[in-house]
């Protein structure tokens, strides 16, 4: 137990360093990390560990007094011996300030990182765009989704986080046959950058195109996830072209998405495209063409 107490400061320091590294990686790293782990979860875990360390430090018994005081022979040999633990009823003083100080330092680190995260997101994320710009972008996304759904539909960016993202562990959600779909703000930002700024960001842009097309096919009435994904990757070529990509660039992005689809497993396995999703297969939307998707 004493060994663990000695390691406590090092463990807390390691925790704080890990939290800093994770938050920075979450902000500036690949989107796959942001979509897989909500940042609030890291803050919640860090806060729980800090409180656990604090409560554990308070719960530890104070250091025990020595099991023997000065004996008669000690007094005969050395005379008067000062011994602060003469009374067994007086325990050694408990050091309360050290665990409190460590907790305050930990809360300070967590609070500072939360502030940095909020500032970065408010200046660079979807929420940093003016309200009018966001509304214009959503109208554009709705127009493109309506083309694919073959009816009038609406696309909304889930700024509240109530429908997609950490809640659904998905980038988009739509009721099959409905007229409304939600995308995560991150995917909306990728689409905005392409359509309004002409900025393509490789796999991030490719995935955003695939997600918008995927939800549009759900709105059209397709239920099976694998079939929906197959149709989405084909429709994503024209969608990307209309939003500013060259046809070849858009096609290459969708082919890359198709290649990555084969590696899905676990909960994402239902999104695996079926064997018929190929050139000339029963799910080929343009059987007269030899280019797929």
SELOSE-473606 format. One record per residue (C-alpha): residue number from 1; x negated, z negated, y negated. Coordinates in steps of 0.05 Angstrom, whole numbers, plus 5000, padded with zeros to 4 digits. Example, Ala and Ser with C-alpha at 12.3 -4.5 7.8 and 13.67 -1.06 7.14 Angstrom:
pos | c1 | c3 | c2
1 | 4754 | 4844 | 5090
2 | 4727 | 4857 | 5021
! end
This chain:
pos | c1 | c3 | c2
1 | 5000 | 5000 | 5000
2 | 4943 | 4983 | 4953
3 | 4911 | 5050 | 4969
4 | 4975 | 5086 | 4949
5 | 4978 | 5046 | 4884
6 | 4907 | 5068 | 4869
7 | 4926 | 5141 | 4879
8 | 4988 | 5137 | 4836
9 | 4956 | 5159 | 4770
10 | 4924 | 5219 | 4804
11 | 4991 | 5238 | 4837
12 | 5027 | 5234 | 4771
13 | 4974 | 5277 | 4737
14 | 4978 | 5328 | 4792
15 | 5054 | 5330 | 4786
16 | 5050 | 5343 | 4711
17 | 4998 | 5397 | 4719
18 | 5041 | 5431 | 4772
19 | 5102 | 5427 | 4727
20 | 5063 | 5460 | 4669
21 | 5038 | 5515 | 4715
22 | 5107 | 5528 | 4743
23 | 5142 | 5531 | 4676
24 | 5090 | 5579 | 4648
25 | 5095 | 5622 | 4711
26 | 5171 | 5621 | 4705
27 | 5169 | 5644 | 4633
28 | 5114 | 5696 | 4637
29 | 5114 | 5713 | 4712
30 | 5154 | 5762 | 4754
31 | 5230 | 5762 | 4752
32 | 5232 | 5748 | 4826
33 | 5210 | 5677 | 4811
34 | 5263 | 5668 | 4757
35 | 5318 | 5694 | 4802
36 | 5296 | 5652 | 4862
37 | 5286 | 5585 | 4828
38 | 5326 | 5562 | 4768
39 | 5279 | 5529 | 4718
40 | 5325 | 5469 | 4709
41 | 5313 | 5451 | 4782
42 | 5238 | 5442 | 4769
43 | 5253 | 5397 | 4709
44 | 5303 | 5357 | 4750
45 | 5254 | 5347 | 4807
46 | 5199 | 5326 | 4759
47 | 5244 | 5276 | 4725
48 | 5266 | 5247 | 4792
49 | 5194 | 5239 | 4814
50 | 5174 | 5205 | 4749
51 | 5232 | 5156 | 4756
52 | 5214 | 5145 | 4829
53 | 5142 | 5128 | 4810
54 | 5166 | 5081 | 4755
55 | 5216 | 5044 | 4800
56 | 5164 | 5040 | 4855
57 | 5113 | 5010 | 4808
58 | 5163 | 4957 | 4785
59 | 5184 | 4941 | 4856
60 | 5114 | 4927 | 4880
61 | 5099 | 4853 | 4885
62 | 5049 | 4826 | 4835
63 | 4979 | 4819 | 4860
64 | 4977 | 4756 | 4903
65 | 4937 | 4695 | 4884
66 | 4876 | 4679 | 4927
67 | 4896 | 4643 | 4991
68 | 4851 | 4583 | 4977
69 | 4834 | 4543 | 4916
70 | 4771 | 4503 | 4902
71 | 4758 | 4453 | 4957
72 | 4729 | 4382 | 4952
73 | 4660 | 4406 | 4972
74 | 4662 | 4457 | 4914
75 | 4677 | 4401 | 4865
76 | 4621 | 4357 | 4894
77 | 4571 | 4414 | 4890
78 | 4590 | 4447 | 4824
79 | 4629 | 4393 | 4788
80 | 4692 | 4415 | 4751
81 | 4715 | 4484 | 4773
82 | 4765 | 4521 | 4729
83 | 4818 | 4554 | 4773
84 | 4877 | 4590 | 4740
85 | 4920 | 4587 | 4802
86 | 4921 | 4512 | 4814
87 | 4997 | 4513 | 4819
88 | 5028 | 4553 | 4876
89 | 5091 | 4560 | 4834
90 | 5057 | 4604 | 4781
91 | 5047 | 4676 | 4804
92 | 4998 | 4722 | 4772
93 | 5025 | 4758 | 4711
94 | 5058 | 4825 | 4727
95 | 5030 | 4885 | 4687
96 | 5094 | 4917 | 4661
97 | 5063 | 4960 | 4606
98 | 5024 | 5006 | 4653
99 | 5084 | 5035 | 4691
100 | 5124 | 5040 | 4626
101 | 5067 | 5077 | 4592
102 | 5060 | 5125 | 4651
103 | 5135 | 5138 | 4649
104 | 5134 | 5152 | 4575
105 | 5076 | 5201 | 4583
106 | 5114 | 5237 | 4639
107 | 5178 | 5241 | 4598
108 | 5137 | 5268 | 4540
109 | 5107 | 5323 | 4583
110 | 5176 | 5342 | 4610
111 | 5207 | 5341 | 4541
112 | 5152 | 5383 | 4511
113 | 5157 | 5436 | 4566
114 | 5232 | 5438 | 4559
115 | 5224 | 5450 | 4484
116 | 5173 | 5505 | 4496
117 | 5220 | 5538 | 4547
118 | 5279 | 5535 | 4499
119 | 5238 | 5564 | 4442
120 | 5211 | 5622 | 4484
121 | 5280 | 5638 | 4513
122 | 5314 | 5635 | 4445
123 | 5263 | 5683 | 4415
124 | 5251 | 5733 | 4472
125 | 5310 | 5730 | 4519
126 | 5379 | 5761 | 4519
127 | 5404 | 5705 | 4474
128 | 5353 | 5724 | 4421
129 | 5391 | 5789 | 4407
130 | 5444 | 5789 | 4351
131 | 5515 | 5779 | 4375
132 | 5534 | 5849 | 4351
133 | 5476 | 5880 | 4390
134 | 5496 | 5844 | 4453
135 | 5568 | 5867 | 4446
136 | 5545 | 5939 | 4435
137 | 5500 | 5935 | 4497
138 | 5556 | 5908 | 4540
139 | 5601 | 5964 | 4517
140 | 5548 | 6014 | 4538
141 | 5540 | 5981 | 4606
142 | 5616 | 5981 | 4614
143 | 5618 | 6055 | 4598
144 | 5565 | 6071 | 4651
145 | 5598 | 6027 | 4703
146 | 5665 | 6061 | 4689
147 | 5634 | 6128 | 4707
148 | 5613 | 6101 | 4775
149 | 5677 | 6062 | 4787
150 | 5720 | 6122 | 4769
151 | 5763 | 6079 | 4725
152 | 5758 | 6036 | 4663
153 | 5719 | 5972 | 4677
154 | 5682 | 5919 | 4637
155 | 5613 | 5891 | 4645
156 | 5597 | 5823 | 4616
157 | 5531 | 5786 | 4613
158 | 5540 | 5716 | 4640
159 | 5509 | 5677 | 4582
160 | 5542 | 5612 | 4604
161 | 5513 | 5616 | 4675
162 | 5581 | 5602 | 4706
163 | 5586 | 5663 | 4750
164 | 5518 | 5690 | 4772
165 | 5445 | 5670 | 4774
166 | 5432 | 5600 | 4798
167 | 5506 | 5590 | 4815
168 | 5514 | 5650 | 4861
169 | 5440 | 5663 | 4875
170 | 5455 | 5735 | 4856
171 | 5441 | 5782 | 4798
172 | 5514 | 5805 | 4792
173 | 5584 | 5791 | 4817
174 | 5648 | 5831 | 4818
175 | 5716 | 5826 | 4851
176 | 5726 | 5885 | 4898
177 | 5774 | 5933 | 4866
178 | 5776 | 5893 | 4802
179 | 5759 | 5914 | 4731
180 | 5708 | 5860 | 4710
181 | 5637 | 5846 | 4733
182 | 5584 | 5797 | 4710
183 | 5509 | 5807 | 4707
184 | 5455 | 5756 | 4693
185 | 5428 | 5757 | 4622
186 | 5359 | 5775 | 4650
187 | 5387 | 5839 | 4681
188 | 5425 | 5855 | 4618
189 | 5361 | 5848 | 4578
190 | 5325 | 5896 | 4625
191 | 5382 | 5947 | 4616
192 | 5382 | 5936 | 4541
193 | 5308 | 5949 | 4536
194 | 5316 | 6014 | 4573
195 | 5378 | 6040 | 4538
196 | 5363 | 6017 | 4467
197 | 5287 | 6011 | 4463
198 | 5266 | 6063 | 4515
199 | 5225 | 6010 | 4551
200 | 5220 | 6013 | 4626
201 | 5190 | 5954 | 4664
202 | 5179 | 5981 | 4734
203 | 5214 | 5941 | 4788
204 | 5251 | 5898 | 4738
205 | 5285 | 5960 | 4707
206 | 5296 | 5990 | 4776
207 | 5331 | 5927 | 4801
208 | 5374 | 5922 | 4738
209 | 5398 | 5994 | 4749
210 | 5413 | 5980 | 4822
211 | 5451 | 5916 | 4805
212 | 5495 | 5950 | 4752
213 | 5511 | 6008 | 4800
214 | 5523 | 5959 | 4857
215 | 5575 | 5919 | 4820
216 | 5607 | 5984 | 4795
217 | 5617 | 6006 | 4867
218 | 5649 | 5940 | 4883
219 | 5697 | 5951 | 4825
220 | 5712 | 6020 | 4855
221 | 5735 | 5985 | 4918
222 | 5676 | 5986 | 4966
223 | 5671 | 5918 | 5001
224 | 5614 | 5922 | 5051
225 | 5549 | 5899 | 5017
226 | 5503 | 5946 | 5055
227 | 5546 | 6007 | 5041
228 | 5553 | 5986 | 4969
229 | 5478 | 5980 | 4961
230 | 5468 | 6049 | 4993
231 | 5517 | 6081 | 4943
232 | 5486 | 6041 | 4886
233 | 5416 | 6067 | 4899
234 | 5441 | 6138 | 4898
235 | 5483 | 6128 | 4835
236 | 5424 | 6092 | 4803
237 | 5387 | 6158 | 4795
238 | 5438 | 6189 | 4747
239 | 5450 | 6121 | 4715
240 | 5376 | 6113 | 4699
241 | 5373 | 6184 | 4673
242 | 5432 | 6172 | 4626
243 | 5399 | 6108 | 4601
244 | 5335 | 6143 | 4583
245 | 5292 | 6155 | 4645
246 | 5269 | 6222 | 4670
247 | 5303 | 6243 | 4734
248 | 5239 | 6238 | 4773
249 | 5224 | 6168 | 4746
250 | 5295 | 6145 | 4762
251 | 5291 | 6174 | 4832
252 | 5224 | 6142 | 4845
253 | 5252 | 6074 | 4823
254 | 5312 | 6080 | 4870
255 | 5267 | 6102 | 4928
256 | 5225 | 6041 | 4916
257 | 5287 | 5998 | 4917
258 | 5308 | 6030 | 4982
259 | 5239 | 6016 | 5012
260 | 5243 | 5943 | 4990
261 | 5313 | 5937 | 5019
262 | 5284 | 5942 | 5089
263 | 5247 | 5877 | 5079
264 | 5308 | 5834 | 5064
265 | 5324 | 5777 | 5111
266 | 5363 | 5713 | 5115
267 | 5422 | 5709 | 5066
268 | 5401 | 5776 | 5036
269 | 5406 | 5811 | 5104
270 | 5478 | 5830 | 5090
271 | 5452 | 5876 | 5034
272 | 5410 | 5917 | 5084
273 | 5432 | 5989 | 5081
274 | 5459 | 6016 | 5147
275 | 5423 | 6071 | 5187
276 | 5472 | 6122 | 5159
277 | 5441 | 6112 | 5090
278 | 5395 | 6171 | 5093
279 | 5390 | 6244 | 5074
280 | 5446 | 6280 | 5111
281 | 5476 | 6214 | 5137
282 | 5549 | 6196 | 5132
283 | 5534 | 6154 | 5069
284 | 5498 | 6210 | 5033
285 | 5537 | 6222 | 4968
286 | 5505 | 6291 | 4959
287 | 5498 | 6321 | 5029
288 | 5484 | 6390 | 5000
289 | 5420 | 6363 | 4968
290 | 5357 | 6347 | 5007
291 | 5334 | 6295 | 4956
292 | 5352 | 6224 | 4975
293 | 5367 | 6180 | 4941
! end
